Amino acid sequence: MFGRPTMQLILAVAQEPQRNDWSVNVLELQATVERIIITAE
């Protein structure tokens, strides 16, 4: 459904309120993007 992740998708995830502190949540963001990719397959 989503296809391959795009910068737009990554930025949308990054802009979620609980993920707006990059210094804390970079790894969480990466895990979320990976989970989206897995779900989309």
Secondary structure as UniProt FT lines:
FT   HELIX           7..14
FT   HELIX           17..19
FT   HELIX           22..40
//
